[in-house]
Structures are given as C-alpha cells and as structure tokens.
Amino acid sequence: MSKKGSVNKVVLAYSGGLDTSIILKWLVEEYQCEVIAYSADLGQGEELDHIPEKAKKTGASKCHILDLKEEFVRDFVFPMFRANAIYEGRYFLGTSIARPLIAKAQMEIAAQEGADAVSHGATGKGNDQVRFELAYYHFDPAIKVIAPWREWDLKSRTALEEYAQKHGIPVPTSKKFPWSSDRNLLHISFEGAILENPWAEAPEEMYALTTRPEDAPDQAEYVEVEFERGDAVAVNGERLSPANLLARLNQFGGRHGIGRVDLLENRYVGMKSRGVYETPGGTILEEAHRAVESITMDREVMHLRDSLMPRYADMIYNGYWFSPERLALQTLIDATQQTVNGKARIKLYKGHCRTVGRDSANDSLFNVDFATFEADQVYNQADAEGFIKLNALRMRIAAIQRQTKK
C-alpha cells in the first residue's frame, strides 16, 4: 500500500541514535511528509549534544528538545516510589516509567505543531511500542501512529547500517560497545549483543554509572534521606528539588557501586529478555523510603499496599500509566503516605546499601514503652495467653477431629 500523501506532518521521538536517525530519513522518503524531531531531556546528559544539528541534517524541519527532568522525577518517579514498585522483584522500572512522559510531551508538540501523526523507534518485539502507543491514544484517540519497525523490511542491525551508508546518514555505531542502552535520571539499561547469551557475564566496560564494587572505597559512607508524605525532600539535611535530589543520590550510589542488576525479565508481548541495569540513586531511595515507612506506617495499611505493589508494577511495566486502574490505585497509595514523614540513615559500602537508623519526630509508631525487653508498666504479658488460644482455636479443632478418626 502506498504511503505517499497519507500523512502531512509527523512528530518523531528522536534520540539521534542509529534507529531513529534512519527512521527520520525513512519517514521523509516513504511518507513524503514533514518530520519534526523531538527529544526529551530526562537526564541523559551529553547524549543530547548536537541533536538538533543531526536531526536537521537528516531531514527534520524542526527539532524540539524539552527539559523534563523535574517533571520526570516529581510526577512519575516519586509517585511510583511511594508504592515501592519493583517489577518481578528486581527491576526498578527506569525505562518503563520514562515512556509515558516522553509520549505525553510528544503529543503536546503534535498538538502545537498541528501534526496528524506521531512516530517512535520501538521494535515490534518490545514493550516500548505498547507504552508509547497506549499513552498516545490516551491523549488523542484519533492520532495516526507510525511504527517503522512493524512496517519496513529492515530487519537487522546490519540492514540499518547499510541503509544509513546508502543515504549518507551519520550515525553513532561502535563495534567496541555494540549493545543498546537507555539512560535517564533514574537508571541506565543495557540490552543486546553479548547480553543475548544469558550465561555470559556483562563486561565491566558496559557499566556507565557505577564503580565496580570491588574498586569502591574501603571506607563506608553514610547518607541521610528525609521524607515528607512519602517523597524524598532532603539529603544530609540539604533540601533539593526532586531531580537534583535523585542526581545527588546517584553520585553517592555510583561511588559505592550500588544498584547493579542483571536479570531475565518477562516482556509484555510474551518473550523473556535479558537486561542489565544500573539504578544507584533509586536503590538508595527505595531502601530509605522503606525505612521511614517501617516506623510510621500502620501494619495492615502497609501489608495492603504491599499486596497491591506487584499489580501496580505490572501496570507501569506494561504501559498502563494513564489507565483508570493505575490512577485509582495511586489514590490509595498516596493516602497511605500521609504519615510517611521522617528520615533514614543509610550505610553505603561496596555495592550494598542498608538501613542503620530511622526516625520520625511526629509520626513514629514505635513506642519503646511497649516494645522494650526491660520491665514495663503498660503491657500485661498474661494477656497473650488468651490471644494465642483464640488464634489457635481452628487448629485445635482440626487436631481434635484428626484424633477422633484414629
């Protein structure tokens, strides 16, 4: 089917890498339309250097770069961390939580520019295609979505490189670092190349944010993180904006080799995929948040929230950030965080971080008068006998029944 004339203007989520550089050129040629490039600054640093120049040389009529770092941490990372959401027990969802914001801003640009289509570089095998497109349709149910990996006949990295060479597209390719990566303030992820062998250890030169734990300082370091209503607001007594706070924790964690994870995860489309992740600041943040919750949160409220966490993590991983069920669950999660006020003291040492202190001036539920092992005047230990017998009643009845059958 001819694509000529079917689209007038498209906004492309553009990183300047191999895939999106080729996609930009391919859109111009195949759809014969105007292409506006767009990049979201989520904390990837120097990766955004020269993006506008690259985009325009490849055929873009315009290039937007939006600084979304504060919005990313404040409105996406922090709400997720109030739930302690970790996918399949290990993945901090660094890529997953970035996609809805990238798509949101992309749709805002599409509206501003009067574009009738949006495009992304996600493959037909991955999770990102779902995350992007569910968000697109949330904002505009009639938007046209172009997913080149599901349309073109360029099926391999080699084919992409040949296309780039044929069309004179300058792209960053490296035989030394052939794996793909995705970076933002929360993490950096690595996939492909040697990682497609699940038995092979990830090479040390792959890691970008963290010191090798064996080479980390021999002296432990302590960091204090303060929370208000479940959100981190200060590090070592210094109040910081959300993005600056996470960046500061990244410095602490990176220095001590904290936050490396190597896992095989279950993609939404059905296959297993290996990913290597570095989440230095996020790992410290989750440990500190749990510590403050432990002293301020009611037991049953905490257990209820934790029972819902795997479902919440699935929603984010699978792309349902803007779904009504996620929004409803967020309301409950946020209600649980109203008393999560206090600070945690975290010890960092050679790839490990652990809580060594927690305190809350006004919301602590820890009462030493009740919990002490010393003599007290407030707890009658004899009361425990009736408590135990009542809770054992069903088991005692079952035991009696077994005895009568002998």
N, C-alpha and C positions, 0 to 999 in steps of 0.2 A: 504494500500500500504506500503510495507516495505521501510524503510528509510535507511537501512544499505547500506553503500557504496555510497550513493548519494552525500555525502559531505565529503571532505577531511579535511578542516580546516575552522573554523568559528570564527569570532571576535564578541564577545558578549558585548553589552553596559551593564556594570555591576555596580550596586550600593552597593552590599553587603547586601541588604535587603532580605526579605522573598522571593519575586517573583524571582528576578534574581539569588539568591542562588540556588533555586530549578531548574530554567531554565538551569543553568550551568550543574548541575548533569544530568538533563533530556536530554540535548543535547549529552552528552558523552554516555549515555545509548542508546538512541533512534537512533541516527545517527552514533554512534560508530566512532566519529571523534575527531580530536584535537580541543580544545576550548581555545582561547586566550581571557582573560578578559581585559576589558578596562574601565577606569573611567575618567571622565572629571572633573577637579577641576575648578568649576565656583564660588567658594567662599562659599562652604557648610561647611568648617571648619573641626571640629572633626569628622564629618560623614565619612571622608575618612581614619580615623585611622584604621590600621590593614587590610585594603582592600586586599593588595597582599597576606597576610597570609591566609585570609579567602578564597580567590579565589583558591589558590593552594591546600588547604586542601579539597576543594570541587571538585577538578579535573582539574583545569585550568593548561595548560602547561606553560603559561606566564601571567603576569599581567602588563599592561601599565597604568600609571597614568600621565595624561598630565595637566600641569598648563596652563589653558586657560583664566584666569581671565582678563588679559589686552585685549586680542583679543575679548573676550566676550563684554566688555563694549565699547571698541573703535570701533569695526567693526559691532556690532549687536545692542547693546542698544542705543548708541548715534545716529546712523542713524535713528532708529525708533523714538527717542525722537525729532529729527528735525521735524518730521511730527506731533508731539503731538498725536501719535496714541494710542487710548484707545478703546478697544473693547466694543461695546454696551454701551458706555458712562461711564463705570466704571472700567473695568479690564485693568490693565497696561501691560498685556501680558508677565508677567515674566517667565512663563513656556514655552509659545509658542515661544518666541524669543531665548530661550536656545537650543531648539531641532535642528535647522539647524546646529548650530556649533558643537553640540555633534555628529551629523551624519557626518558632514564634516571630523572631526578628526578621527572618526571610519573608514571611507572609506580610509583615508590616511594610517592608520595602516593596514587595509586589503591589500592595495597595497604593503606596505613594507614587510608584512609577507607572501605574496603570497596566501592569503586566497581566497577561492572560494565562501564564504557565510558570511553574517552578520546576527546578531540576536538582538532582543530587547525584553523588558518586557512589552510593551504596550498591553492593552487588545483590544479585538475586538469591544468594545463599545465606546472607547475613541477617542480623537483627535490625541494623540501622534503617533499612528500607521501610520496615514496619514503623519504627519510631518516628521517622521523618513524616511519613505519609499520614499516619493517624493524626499527627499534630496539624498538618496542612488542612486536612478535611475538617478538623475542629474549628478552624478559623474561617474557612471558605469551602463549603461542601461542593461547590461547582468548579473549583480550581482544576486546571489540567496539570497532571504530574507527568514529567518525562524522566524515566529511569533508564538511561542508556544501556546499563549492563543487562537489562531484560530485553533490549531491542537489537543491539548491534551484533556483528559477527566477530568482534574482537574478544576472543575467549581466553587469552593468556597474557602474562606479563610480556612475553616476547612479542606478541602481536601488537601490544600497546607501544612498545619501544620502536617497532618498525613503522607504525603509523606516525609517531612523533618525528622520526627521522625523515620520513617522506614529506611531511608538511612543515619541516623546519621549526618544530616546537621545542624550545629549550626546557628540558625537564631535569629535575634532580634525581639521577639514578646512581646507585652505588653498589658495586659488587662486594665491597667490604661490609656494608651494612644493608643487606638485601631485604630485611624484614620490614613490615609496615608498622607504623606507630601512630598513636593519637595522644595528644597532650593537652591538659588544661590545669587549672589550679589545684584540682583535687587529685589528679594522678597522671601517669603516662602508661599506655598499654602497648604491648608488642604482640604481633601475630605473624605467621607465615615463615617461609624459608626453613631454617633448621628446627623451628618450633613445631613444624608439622610432623616431626618424629617425637612422639610423646616420651620416648626413653632418653632422648638426648638432653643433656643439661644446657640451660640457656648460657651462652657465652658471657663472660664478665663484661666485655666491652659493650654489651647491649644496654646495660643499666645507665640511666642518664641522671637520675635524681638522688640516688643514694650511694653512700660509700659502702664498699664491701665490708660486711660486718666484722670480718677478721681484721680489717685495717682500721676500724673505727677507734676512737680514743679509748685508752685503757682506763681512764677515769670516768666514772658515771656522772651524768648531769641530771639535774632536777629542773622540772618546769611546772609552774602553777597555772592552771587554766580556770578562769572564773566564768560562771554561767548565770544568766537571768532568763527565767521561763524557758529553760531548755536550750538556749542559744549561747554559744561562747561569746564573751564580750571583752575579755582581757587576758593577756599573757604576762605572767610575772608582774602583775599589778598595773600594767600599761594597757589602757583601753585602746582598742584598734577597730577599724572598720572590718566588716566580715571578710572582704578579700585580703586585706592586709594581715588580718589575724591568721587566716589559713596559710598565707605565704610565710609568715613567721614560724608557724608550726612546721612547715615544710623544711625550713632551714634547720630547726632542731632535729627533726626526724632524719633528714638526709645525712646530716653529720654523723649520726649514730647508726646508719644502715637499717633504719626501721621502715617497715611497710612493703617488703618484697613478698610477692605471692606468685606461685607457679601452679596453674590449675587447668583441669579439663572441665569445661562448663557445658551445660545443655542449652543450645540455642533454641529460640522460639520456633524456628522452622523445622526442628527435629533432629539435627545432627549434633554431635559433640565437637567441640572446638577447643584447642589449647590456647591459652592466653597467659602472658607474663605481665604482671602489673607492679608498679611502684606507687604506693599511696602513703608517703611518710607522714604528712600532717594529718591526714584523715585517720590514720591508725591511732595517733595520739589523741585526736579529738574524740573518737569513739570510746577509747579507754577512759578518758576524763569524764565524758558525759555519763557513762555507766556508773562511775564512782560517785558522782553527785546524786544521781538518781537513787543509788543504794541507801543514801542517808535521808532522802527527802520524799521518796515515793511510797505510797501505801502498797503493801504486799499484793493485794488482789488486783489493784489497778495495774501494777507493773506486770503481773502474770497475764492479765487480759491483753494488755498492749503487746507483750512478747508473743502471745499466741497468734496475734494477727500480723506480726512482722514478716513471716515468710510470704504471705499473700501480698502484702504491701510491696516487698522487694520484687516479687514476680511482676506486679503492675508496672513498676519502673523499668525493669529489665525488658519487658515485652512491649513497652511503648505506650502504656495507658496513663501517662501523667495527667492528661487533661480529661480523663474519663470521670463520670459522675461517681463511680465507686471509690476512686482514689481520693476525690475531693471530700466525699463523705467520711472516709476513713481518716483523712487528715484532720478533720474537725475533732474527732475523738482523740487522736494523738495529741493535738495541740492542747486539748483540755487536760490531758494527763501531765502536761509540762508546766502548769501554772505555779507549782511549788518547787520546781527544779531550779533552785537558786542556791548558789554556793560555789565552792572551789575545790579542785582536786590537785593533789601533788603527785606528779608522775616521774618515775625514775627511768632514765634512758641509758641503755648500756648494750653495745654490740648487737644490734638487731632486735633488741627486746625493749618493750615499754610496759611498765606495770605500776599500778596504783600503790602508793605508800602512805597516802593520807587523804582525807576528805573532811570537809567542814561546811556547815551551813548555819549562819548566825540566827536566822529567824524561822527556818522551815525544817530543821532537823527533827526526825522522828526517833533518833537514837536517844534513849534515856538511861543513863548509867545506873540510876537508882533501881531500875527493873532488871537490867542486863548483868549487873555485877555478879562476880563469883564470891564476893565478900558478903558479910551479913547485911541484910536489908530489912526495912520496915514496911515495904509496900507490896510484897509478893508472898502469898501463902503457898508454899510448896505442896502442902497437903491437897490443895485444890486440883493438882494434876492427876490424882488418882481417879476421880470421877470423870475427868476429861478423857483419860485414856480408856477407861472401861466403856464409856459411851461410844467412842470411836472404834472400839474393838468389838462392839456388840454383834455386828453382822458376821464377823469372822468366828466369834464364839458360837453363834447359832449354827454356822456351817460345820464347825468342828463337832458339835453335838449330833448333828444329822449324820455325819460320817461314822461316828461311834455307834449309833443305833443300827447301822447297816451291817456291822460286823457280826 
